[in-house]
């Protein structure tokens, strides 16, 4: 009976704290691996830039301004602001709307 209470407490901690934390870690790891050239990202330090090169699986180069590149570790990417595919879709939509405007 005395052993039952610690087991229940540990099980509760696992389901309320440890399991959700592991899920967040896996999601973050997948997001960092998904970052690719052309994506606009923000580092955990607050630097915002576009990935322009991958030196190896752990280091990427961010272009933060014209002709200014920073080499950062991939794991320092805090979030992906825009994916390169999203930017291409928006540019294609904008160029299509420009054609419609010029016909008026």
C-alpha positions in Angstrom: 0.0 0.0 0.0 2.8 2.4 0.9 4.4 1.6 -2.5 1.3 2.5 -4.4 1.4 6.3 -3.8 4.9 6.9 -5.2 4.0 4.8 -8.3 0.8 6.9 -8.9 2.8 10.2 -8.4 5.5 9.1 -10.8 2.9 8.0 -13.4 1.1 11.3 -13.1 4.4 13.3 -13.5 5.2 11.2 -16.6 1.9 11.9 -18.3 1.7 15.5 -17.3 5.3 16.7 -17.6 7.7 14.3 -19.2 5.7 13.0 -22.1 4.6 16.4 -23.4 8.2 17.7 -23.1 9.5 14.8 -25.2 6.8 15.5 -27.8 7.8 19.2 -28.1 11.5 18.2 -28.4 10.7 15.9 -31.3 8.6 18.5 -33.0 11.4 21.1 -32.7 14.0 18.6 -33.9 11.9 17.9 -37.0 11.4 21.7 -37.6 15.2 22.3 -37.5 15.9 19.4 -39.9 13.2 20.8 -42.2 14.9 24.2 -42.5 16.3 24.5 -46.0 18.1 26.9 -48.3 15.8 29.9 -49.0 13.9 29.7 -45.7 13.7 32.8 -43.6 14.5 31.8 -40.0 15.0 33.3 -36.6 17.7 32.0 -34.3 17.2 31.6 -30.5 19.4 34.7 -30.1 17.0 36.8 -32.1 18.9 37.1 -35.4 16.7 36.9 -38.4 18.1 35.9 -41.8 17.7 33.7 -44.8 19.5 30.4 -45.2 21.8 30.7 -48.2 24.2 27.7 -47.7 24.6 24.5 -45.8 28.2 23.7 -44.9 27.4 20.3 -43.4 24.5 18.8 -41.5 25.2 21.0 -38.5 26.2 24.4 -39.8 24.3 26.8 -42.1 25.0 30.3 -43.4 22.4 33.0 -42.8 22.2 36.1 -44.9 21.2 38.8 -42.5 21.8 41.8 -44.7 23.2 42.5 -48.2 26.6 40.8 -48.4 26.5 39.9 -44.7 26.5 36.2 -43.8 26.6 34.5 -40.4 27.6 30.9 -39.9 25.4 29.4 -37.2 24.7 25.9 -35.9 21.5 24.4 -37.2 20.3 23.7 -33.7 20.3 27.5 -32.9 17.4 27.9 -35.3 14.5 28.9 -33.1 11.7 29.1 -35.7 11.1 29.2 -39.4 9.4 32.4 -40.3 8.7 31.6 -44.0 9.5 28.6 -46.1 11.1 29.1 -49.5 8.0 27.5 -51.2 5.7 30.0 -49.5 7.8 32.9 -50.8 7.7 31.5 -54.3 3.9 31.1 -54.2 3.4 34.6 -53.0 5.7 36.0 -55.7 3.8 34.0 -58.3 0.5 35.3 -57.1 1.9 38.9 -57.0 3.2 38.7 -60.5 -0.2 37.3 -61.7 -2.1 40.2 -60.1 0.4 42.7 -61.7 -0.6 41.4 -65.1 -4.3 41.8 -64.3 -3.7 45.4 -63.1 -1.8 46.4 -66.3 -4.8 45.3 -68.5 -7.1 47.9 -66.9 
